[in-house]
Amino acid sequence: MGGEEFHCKGIIVEQMNWLEVFHYEKWSETVLPKFMENQTFRPSKLEMPQGETTPPKHLTEADLISLMDKNGIGTDATIHEHIKHVQEREYVVKIGVSLVPTKLGYCLVDVYEKIKIELYKPTLRAAMEADMKCIAEGTRSRD
């Protein structure tokens, strides 16, 4: 519309299945009509609500532990050591319960992004830990 491209996001319920008998769950707020690819339509109204974006909250130690566990990083015995190391290296500081990135932490990630080395992403550490586990199990060699 007017040279602008718009996107929509939601769900299309193909079959109600368990929703037919479990009436406590409603998806009406996010249900989309069935669109065909490249279909055009005329919107019934256009709105530009006022608002401000807010940055995401800083992670707590519990949040970080959950994310590390989800990404396969560390074990029960090592997770707290990893968190201790990022604090000792001053990549983050603990303020209250939040782990707040320091200028050094931000700069480190920024440099890695600029030189296109993904050392700051969890996938690298997760892959390394998976490899170490395979070595310990004897399914992979150290080489």
One Martini backbone bead per residue (centre of mass of N, CA, C, O) as a GRO file, in nm:
protein
  143
    1MET     BB    1   0.094   0.038   0.026
    2GLY     BB    2   0.236   0.302  -0.094
    3GLY     BB    3   0.505   0.108  -0.128
    4GLU     BB    4   0.440  -0.073   0.108
    5GLU     BB    5   0.528  -0.341   0.320
    6PHE     BB    6   0.339  -0.606   0.463
    7HIS     BB    7   0.278  -0.791   0.768
    8CYS     BB    8   0.172  -1.097   0.919
    9LYS     BB    9   0.071  -1.247   1.239
   10GLY     BB   10  -0.016  -1.594   1.313
   11ILE     BB   11  -0.291  -1.818   1.295
   12ILE     BB   12  -0.404  -2.129   1.143
   13VAL     BB   13  -0.685  -2.326   1.184
   14GLU     BB   14  -0.748  -2.635   1.053
   15GLN     BB   15  -0.798  -2.791   1.335
   16MET     BB   16  -0.938  -2.818   1.648
   17ASN     BB   17  -0.971  -3.068   1.807
   18TRP     BB   18  -0.920  -3.017   2.137
   19LEU     BB   19  -1.080  -2.738   2.119
   20GLU     BB   20  -1.370  -2.864   2.108
   21VAL     BB   21  -1.345  -2.960   2.433
   22PHE     BB   22  -1.147  -2.715   2.516
   23HIS     BB   23  -1.287  -2.406   2.618
   24TYR     BB   24  -1.036  -2.246   2.768
   25GLU     BB   25  -0.919  -2.215   2.484
   26LYS     BB   26  -0.809  -1.924   2.297
   27TRP     BB   27  -0.733  -1.796   1.945
   28SER     BB   28  -0.879  -1.531   1.837
   29GLU     BB   29  -0.645  -1.306   1.847
   30THR     BB   30  -0.447  -1.483   1.621
   31VAL     BB   31  -0.635  -1.529   1.393
   32LEU     BB   32  -0.627  -1.597   1.053
   33PRO     BB   33  -0.696  -1.571   0.756
   34LYS     BB   34  -0.704  -1.722   0.452
   35PHE     BB   35  -0.422  -1.697   0.262
   36MET     BB   36  -0.271  -1.620  -0.033
   37GLU     BB   37  -0.024  -1.597  -0.225
   38ASN     BB   38  -0.023  -1.263  -0.335
   39GLN     BB   39  -0.257  -1.153  -0.204
   40THR     BB   40  -0.505  -0.913  -0.208
   41PHE     BB   41  -0.615  -0.638   0.007
   42ARG     BB   42  -0.855  -0.449   0.200
   43PRO     BB   43  -0.844  -0.261   0.453
   44SER     BB   44  -1.055  -0.141   0.714
   45LYS     BB   45  -0.793  -0.039   0.884
   46LEU     BB   46  -0.564   0.216   1.007
   47GLU     BB   47  -0.288   0.214   1.241
   48MET     BB   48  -0.088   0.437   1.476
   49PRO     BB   49   0.037   0.367   1.747
   50GLN     BB   50   0.149   0.479   2.036
   51GLY     BB   51   0.499   0.441   2.137
   52GLU     BB   52   0.756   0.251   2.309
   53THR     BB   53   1.046   0.115   2.326
   54THR     BB   54   1.204  -0.159   2.500
   55PRO     BB   55   1.434  -0.309   2.646
   56PRO     BB   56   1.548  -0.577   2.750
   57LYS     BB   57   1.601  -0.753   3.007
   58HIS     BB   58   1.813  -0.856   3.214
   59LEU     BB   59   1.976  -1.116   3.315
   60THR     BB   60   1.968  -1.368   3.516
   61GLU     BB   61   2.110  -1.635   3.644
   62ALA     BB   62   1.864  -1.817   3.587
   63ASP     BB   63   1.835  -1.743   3.288
   64LEU     BB   64   2.119  -1.833   3.202
   65ILE     BB   65   2.095  -2.126   3.287
   66SER     BB   66   1.858  -2.194   3.100
   67LEU     BB   67   2.005  -2.121   2.834
   68MET     BB   68   2.241  -2.313   2.866
   69ASP     BB   69   2.074  -2.569   2.882
   70LYS     BB   70   1.922  -2.532   2.609
   71ASN     BB   71   2.225  -2.513   2.452
   72GLY     BB   72   2.435  -2.718   2.584
   73ILE     BB   73   2.578  -2.563   2.833
   74GLY     BB   74   2.712  -2.738   3.039
   75THR     BB   75   2.697  -2.837   3.374
   76ASP     BB   76   2.621  -2.861   3.692
   77ALA     BB   77   2.940  -2.824   3.755
   78THR     BB   78   2.999  -2.561   3.532
   79ILE     BB   79   2.803  -2.321   3.511
   80HIS     BB   80   2.904  -2.143   3.751
   81GLU     BB   81   3.189  -2.105   3.633
   82HIS     BB   82   3.111  -1.949   3.381
   83ILE     BB   83   2.979  -1.711   3.530
   84LYS     BB   84   3.227  -1.634   3.696
   85HIS     BB   85   3.416  -1.569   3.451
   86VAL     BB   86   3.252  -1.330   3.325
   87GLN     BB   87   3.293  -1.161   3.583
   88GLU     BB   88   3.605  -1.166   3.613
   89ARG     BB   89   3.635  -1.047   3.307
   90GLU     BB   90   3.419  -0.809   3.283
   91TYR     BB   91   3.150  -0.858   3.098
   92VAL     BB   92   2.998  -0.861   3.377
   93VAL     BB   93   2.761  -0.739   3.620
   94LYS     BB   94   2.621  -0.754   3.939
   95ILE     BB   95   2.284  -0.619   3.976
   96GLY     BB   96   2.157  -0.767   4.199
   97VAL     BB   97   2.013  -1.010   3.979
   98SER     BB   98   2.163  -0.880   3.745
   99LEU     BB   99   2.328  -0.916   3.429
  100VAL     BB  100   2.551  -0.664   3.327
  101PRO     BB  101   2.687  -0.529   3.074
  102THR     BB  102   2.980  -0.417   2.976
  103LYS     BB  103   3.181  -0.246   2.778
  104LEU     BB  104   3.356  -0.490   2.718
  105GLY     BB  105   3.127  -0.680   2.635
  106TYR     BB  106   3.019  -0.512   2.400
  107CYS     BB  107   3.288  -0.487   2.241
  108LEU     BB  108   3.339  -0.784   2.193
  109VAL     BB  109   3.085  -0.838   2.026
  110ASP     BB  110   3.131  -0.619   1.814
  111VAL     BB  111   3.394  -0.732   1.701
  112TYR     BB  112   3.292  -1.013   1.623
  113GLU     BB  113   3.086  -0.907   1.421
  114LYS     BB  114   3.280  -0.745   1.235
  115ILE     BB  115   3.475  -1.019   1.186
  116LYS     BB  116   3.289  -1.276   1.169
  117ILE     BB  117   3.286  -1.401   1.472
  118GLU     BB  118   3.095  -1.648   1.670
  119LEU     BB  119   3.194  -1.642   1.987
  120TYR     BB  120   2.913  -1.519   2.122
  121LYS     BB  121   2.771  -1.774   2.051
  122PRO     BB  122   2.628  -2.073   2.165
  123THR     BB  123   2.702  -2.280   1.936
  124LEU     BB  124   3.005  -2.315   1.982
  125ARG     BB  125   2.999  -2.424   2.274
  126ALA     BB  126   2.801  -2.657   2.222
  127ALA     BB  127   2.978  -2.807   2.015
  128MET     BB  128   3.224  -2.846   2.197
  129GLU     BB  129   3.074  -3.007   2.421
  130ALA     BB  130   2.981  -3.236   2.237
  131ASP     BB  131   3.264  -3.326   2.155
  132MET     BB  132   3.367  -3.389   2.444
  133LYS     BB  133   3.159  -3.607   2.501
  134CYS     BB  134   3.246  -3.798   2.271
  135ILE     BB  135   3.533  -3.837   2.372
  136ALA     BB  136   3.455  -3.955   2.653
  137GLU     BB  137   3.282  -4.196   2.505
  138GLY     BB  138   3.457  -4.283   2.231
  139THR     BB  139   3.316  -4.155   1.945
  140ARG     BB  140   3.574  -3.964   1.952
  141SER     BB  141   3.851  -3.798   1.867
  142ARG     BB  142   4.075  -3.558   1.950
  143ASP     BB  143   4.158  -3.494   1.645
   0.00000   0.00000   0.00000
